[in-house]
Amino acid sequence: MLMFGCVSVSHGAEMRLFDIAKSQDLKLSLAIQSLQTKKVVLVGEQHDRKGHHEAQLEIIKALHKSGTPVAIGLEMFRTDSQDRLDRWVNGDISEKEIPESLL
């Protein structure tokens, strides 16, 4: 499993990712070489972090430009689900306590 965190996205310079397993920065072009061989690539983010969204876009664009077939899926929940989801993330409730309508 490859796990990367966003290090920087600066206009005019190549985006760098942080390879969590190797504890090192990695240029996007090198990361793409590894990502091209994967069947599924999950790119997470914090919803209010613009840099995370920019990193997602750059990864998608780089995979597409490399000729790798790309399909994009999104997870989304209604805003009235946030309290229950936060409680689950914090470990206050179990997955079984999340209504099926949210899953």
DSSP file (Angstrom, degrees, kcal/mol; ACC not computed):
  #  RESIDUE AA STRUCTURE BP1 BP2  ACC     N-H-->O    O-->H-N    N-H-->O    O-->H-N    TCO  KAPPA ALPHA  PHI   PSI    X-CA   Y-CA   Z-CA
    1    1 A M              0   0    0      0, 0.0     2,-0.5     0, 0.0    20,-0.1   0.000 360.0 360.0 360.0 134.1    0.0    0.0    0.0
    2    2 A L        -     0   0    0     18,-0.1     2,-0.5    32,-0.0    17,-0.0  -0.886 360.0-173.7-101.1 130.3    1.3    3.4   -0.9
    3    3 A M        +     0   0    0     -2,-0.5    17,-2.6     2,-0.0    18,-0.5  -0.986   5.6 178.1-128.2 124.3    0.3    6.2    1.5
    4    4 A F  E     -A   19   0A   0     -2,-0.5     2,-0.4    15,-0.2    15,-0.2  -0.934  14.6-159.5-124.8 146.9    1.2    9.8    0.7
    5    5 A G  E     -A   18   0A   0     13,-2.0    13,-3.5    -2,-0.4     2,-0.4  -0.921  34.9-103.1-116.6 150.3    0.5   13.1    2.4
    6    6 A C  E     +A   17   0A   0     -2,-0.4    11,-0.2    11,-0.2     3,-0.1  -0.576  37.6 173.7 -74.8 128.6    0.6   16.4    0.6
    7    7 A V  E     -     0   0A   0      9,-2.0     2,-0.3    -2,-0.4    10,-0.2   0.835  62.3 -18.7 -97.7 -52.4    3.7   18.4    1.3
    8    8 A S  E     -A   16   0A   0      8,-1.6     8,-1.7    43,-0.1     2,-0.4  -0.988  39.1-165.5-159.0 147.1    3.3   21.3   -1.1
    9    9 A V        +     0   0    0     -2,-0.3     2,-0.4     6,-0.2     5,-0.1  -0.942  25.4 169.4-129.2 108.9    1.6   22.6   -4.1
   10   10 A S    >   -     0   0    0     -2,-0.4     3,-1.9     3,-0.4     2,-0.1  -0.981  39.0-109.8-124.8 136.1    3.2   25.7   -5.5
   11   11 A H  T 3  S+     0   0    0     -2,-0.4     3,-0.1     1,-0.3    -2,-0.0  -0.400 103.7  16.1 -65.5 130.0    2.4   27.2   -8.8
   12   12 A G  T 3  S+     0   0    0      1,-0.3     2,-0.3    -2,-0.1    -1,-0.3   0.219 113.5  84.5  92.5 -13.7    5.2   26.7  -11.3
   13   13 A A  S <  S-     0   0    0     -3,-1.9    -3,-0.4     3,-0.0    -1,-0.3  -0.868  88.7 -96.9-119.3 155.1    6.9   24.0   -9.3
   14   14 A E        -     0   0    0     -2,-0.3    -3,-0.0    -3,-0.1     2,-0.0  -0.494  43.7-111.4 -71.9 135.1    6.3   20.3   -9.2
   15   15 A M        -     0   0    0     -2,-0.2    13,-2.5    -6,-0.1     2,-0.4  -0.348  30.0-146.8 -63.0 142.5    4.0   19.2   -6.3
   16   16 A R  E     -AB   8  27A   0     -8,-1.7    -9,-2.0    11,-0.2    -8,-1.6  -0.916  10.2-163.3-113.3 142.6    5.7   17.1   -3.7
   17   17 A L  E     -AB   6  26A   0      9,-3.5     9,-3.0    -2,-0.4     2,-0.6  -0.779  20.4-122.6-114.5 162.7    4.1   14.4   -1.7
   18   18 A F  E     -AB   5  25A   0    -13,-3.5   -13,-2.0    -2,-0.3     2,-0.9  -0.946  16.7-144.0-109.7 117.4    5.2   12.7    1.5
   19   19 A D  E  >> -AB   4  24A   0      5,-3.1     5,-1.4    -2,-0.6     4,-1.2  -0.705  12.7-164.8 -79.6 106.7    5.7    9.0    1.3
   20   20 A I  T  45S+     0   0    0    -17,-2.6     3,-0.2    -2,-0.9    -1,-0.2   0.887  83.9  52.5 -64.6 -41.3    4.5    7.9    4.7
   21   21 A A  T  45S+     0   0    0    -18,-0.5    -1,-0.2     1,-0.2   -17,-0.1   0.869 120.7  32.7 -63.6 -37.2    6.1    4.4    4.5
   22   22 A K  T  45S-     0   0    0      2,-0.2    -1,-0.2    -3,-0.1    -2,-0.2   0.477 100.7-132.3 -98.8  -3.7    9.5    5.7    3.6
   23   23 A S  T  <5 +     0   0    0     -4,-1.2     2,-0.3    -3,-0.2    -3,-0.2   0.918  66.5 112.7  50.9  50.6    9.3    8.9    5.6
   24   24 A Q  E   <S-B   19   0A   0     -5,-1.4    -5,-3.1     2,-0.0    -1,-0.2  -0.996  71.4-104.6-149.0 153.2   10.5   11.0    2.7
   25   25 A D  E     -B   18   0A   0     -2,-0.3     2,-0.4    -7,-0.2    -7,-0.2  -0.459  36.8-170.0 -71.1 149.5    9.4   13.7    0.3
   26   26 A L  E     -B   17   0A   0     -9,-3.0    -9,-3.5    -2,-0.1   -19,-0.1  -0.988  23.1-118.8-145.1 131.8    8.7   12.5   -3.2
   27   27 A K  E >>  -B   16   0A   0     -2,-0.4     4,-2.1   -11,-0.2     3,-0.8  -0.401  28.9-118.8 -66.4 147.5    8.0   14.5   -6.4
   28   28 A L  H 3> S+     0   0    0    -13,-2.5     4,-2.8     1,-0.2     5,-0.2   0.878 112.6  60.5 -54.8 -41.1    4.6   13.8   -8.0
   29   29 A S  H 3> S+     0   0    0    -14,-0.2     4,-0.9     1,-0.2    -1,-0.2   0.849 108.5  43.8 -60.3 -33.8    6.3   12.5  -11.2
   30   30 A L  H <> S+     0   0    0     -3,-0.8     4,-0.9     2,-0.2    -1,-0.2   0.871 112.2  52.0 -77.3 -37.5    8.0    9.8   -9.2
   31   31 A A  H >X S+     0   0    0     -4,-2.1     4,-2.6     1,-0.2     3,-0.6   0.890 103.1  59.5 -63.6 -38.6    4.9    9.0   -7.2
   32   32 A I  H 3X S+     0   0    0     -4,-2.8     4,-2.6     1,-0.2    -1,-0.2   0.861  96.2  61.6 -60.3 -36.0    2.9    8.6  -10.4
   33   33 A Q  H 3< S+     0   0    0     -4,-0.9     4,-0.4     1,-0.2    -1,-0.2   0.893 111.4  39.0 -57.1 -39.8    5.2    5.8  -11.6
   34   34 A S  H X< S+     0   0    0     -4,-0.9     3,-1.0    -3,-0.6    -2,-0.2   0.888 114.8  52.6 -75.5 -41.1    4.1    3.8   -8.5
   35   35 A L  H >< S+     0   0    0     -4,-2.6     3,-1.7     1,-0.2    -2,-0.2   0.808  96.1  69.0 -67.7 -29.6    0.5    4.9   -8.7
   36   36 A Q  T 3< S+     0   0    0     -4,-2.6    -1,-0.2     1,-0.3    -2,-0.2   0.777  97.0  53.5 -59.7 -26.7    0.2    3.8  -12.4
   37   37 A T  T <  S+     0   0    0     -3,-1.0     2,-0.3    -4,-0.4    -1,-0.3   0.506  91.2  95.9 -88.4  -3.7    0.5    0.2  -11.4
   38   38 A K    <   -     0   0    0     -3,-1.7     3,-0.1    -4,-0.2    -3,-0.0  -0.652  63.0-150.4 -93.1 143.6   -2.3    0.3   -8.9
   39   39 A K  S    S+     0   0    0     -2,-0.3     2,-0.4     1,-0.2    -1,-0.1   0.855  87.8  25.9 -75.6 -36.3   -5.9   -0.7   -9.6
   40   40 A V        -     0   0    0      2,-0.0     2,-0.5     0, 0.0    -1,-0.2  -0.995  63.4-171.5-132.5 133.5   -7.3    1.7   -7.0
   41   41 A V        -     0   0    0     -2,-0.4     2,-0.5    -3,-0.1    -6,-0.0  -0.987   9.1-160.4-123.9 119.8   -5.9    4.9   -5.7
   42   42 A L        -     0   0    0     -2,-0.5     2,-0.6     2,-0.0    -2,-0.0  -0.880   4.5-169.8-101.0 128.0   -7.6    6.6   -2.8
   43   43 A V        -     0   0    0     -2,-0.5     2,-0.1     2,-0.0    -2,-0.0  -0.922  11.0-169.7-120.6 104.8   -6.8   10.2   -2.3
   44   44 A G        +     0   0    0     -2,-0.6     2,-0.3    12,-0.0    12,-0.1  -0.324   8.1 171.7 -88.7 172.9   -8.2   11.5    1.0
   45   45 A E        -     0   0    0     -2,-0.1     2,-0.5    11,-0.0     3,-0.0  -0.982  39.7-104.2-167.5 163.8   -8.4   15.1    2.3
   46   46 A Q    >   -     0   0    0     -2,-0.3     3,-2.2     3,-0.2     6,-0.2  -0.909  38.5-130.9 -95.5 130.1   -9.7   17.4    4.9
   47   47 A H  T 3  S+     0   0    0     -2,-0.5    -1,-0.1     1,-0.3     6,-0.1   0.754 102.5  48.0 -58.3 -28.0  -12.7   19.2    3.4
   48   48 A D  T 3  S+     0   0    0      1,-0.1     2,-0.8     4,-0.0    -1,-0.3   0.263  87.3  97.7 -99.1  13.8  -11.6   22.6    4.4
   49   49 A R    X>  -     0   0    0     -3,-2.2     4,-1.4     1,-0.2     3,-0.9  -0.862  52.3-168.0-106.5 103.1   -8.0   22.4    3.2
   50   50 A K  H 3> S+     0   0    0     -2,-0.8     4,-2.4     1,-0.3     5,-0.2   0.867  87.1  59.6 -56.8 -39.2   -7.6   23.9   -0.3
   51   51 A G  H 3> S+     0   0    0      1,-0.2     4,-2.2     2,-0.2    -1,-0.3   0.835 101.4  54.4 -60.1 -33.6   -4.1   22.4   -0.7
   52   52 A H  H <> S+     0   0    0     -3,-0.9     4,-2.3     2,-0.2    -1,-0.2   0.907 108.9  47.7 -66.7 -41.1   -5.6   18.9   -0.3
   53   53 A H  H  X S+     0   0    0     -4,-1.4     4,-2.2     2,-0.2    -2,-0.2   0.888 111.2  51.1 -67.0 -38.5   -8.1   19.6   -3.1
   54   54 A E  H  X S+     0   0    0     -4,-2.4     4,-2.5     2,-0.2    -2,-0.2   0.903 109.5  50.8 -64.3 -40.0   -5.3   20.9   -5.3
   55   55 A A  H  X S+     0   0    0     -4,-2.2     4,-2.4     2,-0.2     5,-0.2   0.914 108.4  52.2 -63.7 -42.8   -3.2   17.8   -4.6
   56   56 A Q  H  X S+     0   0    0     -4,-2.3     4,-2.4     1,-0.2    -2,-0.2   0.944 111.3  47.1 -56.7 -48.4   -6.2   15.6   -5.6
   57   57 A L  H  X S+     0   0    0     -4,-2.2     4,-2.9     1,-0.2    -2,-0.2   0.915 111.3  50.4 -61.8 -44.2   -6.6   17.4   -8.8
   58   58 A E  H  X S+     0   0    0     -4,-2.5     4,-2.5     1,-0.2    -1,-0.2   0.883 110.8  49.3 -63.8 -38.6   -2.8   17.3   -9.6
   59   59 A I  H  X S+     0   0    0     -4,-2.4     4,-2.4     2,-0.2    -1,-0.2   0.926 112.8  47.2 -65.8 -44.6   -2.7   13.5   -9.0
   60   60 A I  H  X S+     0   0    0     -4,-2.4     4,-2.5    -5,-0.2    -2,-0.2   0.936 114.1  47.2 -61.6 -46.8   -5.8   12.9  -11.2
   61   61 A K  H  X S+     0   0    0     -4,-2.9     4,-2.8     1,-0.2    -2,-0.2   0.904 112.2  49.6 -62.4 -41.7   -4.3   15.1  -14.0
   62   62 A A  H  X S+     0   0    0     -4,-2.5     4,-1.6     2,-0.2    -1,-0.2   0.899 111.8  48.0 -66.9 -40.4   -0.9   13.4  -13.8
   63   63 A L  H  <>S+     0   0    0     -4,-2.4     5,-1.8     2,-0.2     4,-0.3   0.929 114.1  47.2 -64.0 -44.3   -2.4    9.9  -13.9
   64   64 A H  H ><5S+     0   0    0     -4,-2.5     3,-1.6     1,-0.2    -2,-0.2   0.926 110.9  51.1 -62.0 -45.7   -4.6   10.9  -16.9
   65   65 A K  H 3<5S+     0   0    0     -4,-2.8    -1,-0.2     1,-0.3    -2,-0.2   0.808 104.1  59.2 -62.6 -29.9   -1.6   12.5  -18.7
   66   66 A S  T 3<5S-     0   0    0     -4,-1.6    -1,-0.3    -5,-0.2    -2,-0.2   0.563 120.2-109.0 -76.6  -6.9    0.4    9.3  -18.2
   67   67 A G  T < 5S+     0   0    0     -3,-1.6    -3,-0.2    -4,-0.3    -2,-0.1   0.485  70.8 144.8  91.9   3.0   -2.2    7.4  -20.1
   68   68 A T      < -     0   0    0     -5,-1.8    -1,-0.3    -6,-0.2     2,-0.1  -0.615  57.6-113.4 -75.2 128.1   -3.5    5.6  -17.1
   69   69 A P        -     0   0    0      0, 0.0     2,-0.4     0, 0.0    -1,-0.1  -0.424  38.8-161.7 -61.0 134.0   -7.3    5.0  -17.3
   70   70 A V        +     0   0    0     -2,-0.1     2,-0.4    -6,-0.0   -10,-0.0  -0.977  19.5 177.4-126.6 130.6   -8.9    7.1  -14.5
   71   71 A A        -     0   0    0     -2,-0.4     2,-0.5     2,-0.0     0, 0.0  -0.993  20.0-147.3-124.8 137.7  -12.4    6.8  -13.0
   72   72 A I        -     0   0    0     -2,-0.4     2,-0.4     2,-0.0    -2,-0.0  -0.913  15.6-178.6-113.6 127.8  -13.3    9.2  -10.2
   73   73 A G        -     0   0    0     -2,-0.5     2,-0.4     2,-0.0    -2,-0.0  -0.940   8.3-159.7-120.7 146.4  -15.6    8.3   -7.3
   74   74 A L        -     0   0    0     -2,-0.4     2,-0.5     2,-0.0    -2,-0.0  -0.947  11.0-144.0-125.9 144.5  -16.6   10.6   -4.5
   75   75 A E        +     0   0    0     -2,-0.4     2,-0.4     2,-0.0    -2,-0.0  -0.920  29.6 169.3-103.5 135.4  -18.0   10.0   -1.0
   76   76 A M        -     0   0    0     -2,-0.5     2,-0.3     2,-0.0    -2,-0.0  -0.999  15.3-170.3-145.9 145.7  -20.6   12.5    0.2
   77   77 A F        -     0   0    0     -2,-0.4    25,-0.1    26,-0.0     2,-0.1  -0.937  34.6 -99.0-130.1 154.6  -23.0   12.7    3.0
   78   78 A R    >   -     0   0    0     -2,-0.3     3,-1.9     1,-0.1     4,-0.3  -0.386  36.0-115.4 -67.6 153.1  -25.8   15.2    3.8
   79   79 A T  G >  S+     0   0    0      1,-0.3     3,-1.3     2,-0.2     4,-0.3   0.794 114.3  64.1 -63.3 -27.6  -24.9   18.0    6.2
   80   80 A D  G 3  S+     0   0    0      1,-0.2    -1,-0.3     2,-0.1     4,-0.2   0.515  96.0  60.9 -75.7  -0.4  -27.4   16.6    8.7
   81   81 A S  G <> S+     0   0    0     -3,-1.9     4,-2.2     1,-0.1    -1,-0.2   0.542  78.1  91.5 -93.6 -11.0  -25.3   13.5    9.0
   82   82 A Q  H <> S+     0   0    0     -3,-1.3     4,-3.0    -4,-0.3     5,-0.2   0.867  80.1  54.1 -59.5 -42.5  -22.1   15.3   10.2
   83   83 A D  H  > S+     0   0    0     -4,-0.3     4,-2.1     1,-0.2    -1,-0.2   0.933 112.2  43.7 -59.4 -46.8  -22.8   14.9   13.9
   84   84 A R  H  > S+     0   0    0     -4,-0.2     4,-1.9    -3,-0.2    -1,-0.2   0.888 114.4  50.3 -66.5 -38.8  -23.2   11.2   13.8
   85   85 A L  H  X S+     0   0    0     -4,-2.2     4,-2.7     2,-0.2    -2,-0.2   0.908 110.0  50.4 -65.4 -41.7  -20.2   10.8   11.5
   86   86 A D  H  X S+     0   0    0     -4,-3.0     4,-2.3     1,-0.2     6,-0.2   0.904 109.0  51.7 -61.8 -41.1  -18.0   12.9   13.8
   87   87 A R  H  <>S+     0   0    0     -4,-2.1     5,-2.6    -5,-0.2     6,-0.9   0.884 111.2  47.7 -63.8 -37.7  -19.1   10.8   16.8
   88   88 A W  H ><5S+     0   0    0     -4,-1.9     3,-1.5     4,-0.2    -2,-0.2   0.931 111.0  50.1 -67.5 -46.1  -18.1    7.6   14.8
   89   89 A V  H 3<5S+     0   0    0     -4,-2.7    -2,-0.2     1,-0.3    -1,-0.2   0.883 110.5  51.0 -58.6 -39.0  -14.7    9.1   13.8
   90   90 A N  T 3<5S-     0   0    0     -4,-2.3    -1,-0.3    -5,-0.2    -2,-0.2   0.498 117.3-115.1 -78.2  -3.3  -14.1   10.0   17.5
   91   91 A G  T < 5S+     0   0    0     -3,-1.5    -3,-0.2    -4,-0.2    -2,-0.1   0.622  81.6 123.4  81.0  12.7  -14.9    6.5   18.6
   92   92 A D  S   <S+     0   0    0     -5,-2.6     2,-0.3    -6,-0.2    -4,-0.2   0.755  76.8  25.0 -79.3 -24.5  -18.0    7.5   20.5
   93   93 A I  S    S-     0   0    0     -6,-0.9    -2,-0.2    -9,-0.1     2,-0.1  -0.949  82.4-117.9-134.8 157.7  -20.3    5.2   18.5
   94   94 A S    >   -     0   0    0     -2,-0.3     3,-1.3     1,-0.1     4,-0.2  -0.446  31.5-106.8 -89.4 166.9  -19.7    2.0   16.6
   95   95 A E  G >  S+     0   0    0      1,-0.3     3,-1.6     2,-0.2    -1,-0.1   0.838 120.3  62.6 -59.5 -32.7  -20.3    1.4   12.9
   96   96 A K  G 3  S+     0   0    0      1,-0.3    -1,-0.3     4,-0.0     4,-0.1   0.740  96.8  58.7 -65.8 -21.4  -23.4   -0.6   13.8
   97   97 A E  G <  S+     0   0    0     -3,-1.3    -1,-0.3     2,-0.1    -2,-0.2   0.468  83.0  96.0 -88.2  -1.2  -24.9    2.5   15.4
   98   98 A I  S <  S-     0   0    0     -3,-1.6     5,-0.1    -4,-0.2   -13,-0.0  -0.796  86.2-114.8 -86.9 124.8  -24.7    4.5   12.1
   99   99 A P    >>  -     0   0    0      0, 0.0     3,-2.2     0, 0.0     4,-0.6  -0.250  17.5-121.4 -59.6 145.2  -28.1    4.2   10.4
  100  100 A E  G >4 S+     0   0    0      1,-0.3     3,-0.9     2,-0.2    -2,-0.0   0.782 109.8  70.8 -57.4 -27.2  -28.1    2.3    7.1
  101  101 A S  G 34 S+     0   0    0      1,-0.3    -1,-0.3     2,-0.2    -3,-0.0   0.697  99.4  48.0 -65.8 -17.0  -29.4    5.5    5.4
  102  102 A L  G <4        0   0    0     -3,-2.2    -1,-0.3     1,-0.1    -2,-0.2   0.611 360.0 360.0 -94.8 -14.5  -25.9    7.1    5.9
  103  103 A L    <<        0   0    0     -3,-0.9    -2,-0.2    -4,-0.6    -1,-0.1   0.467 360.0 360.0 -92.9 360.0  -23.9    4.1    4.6
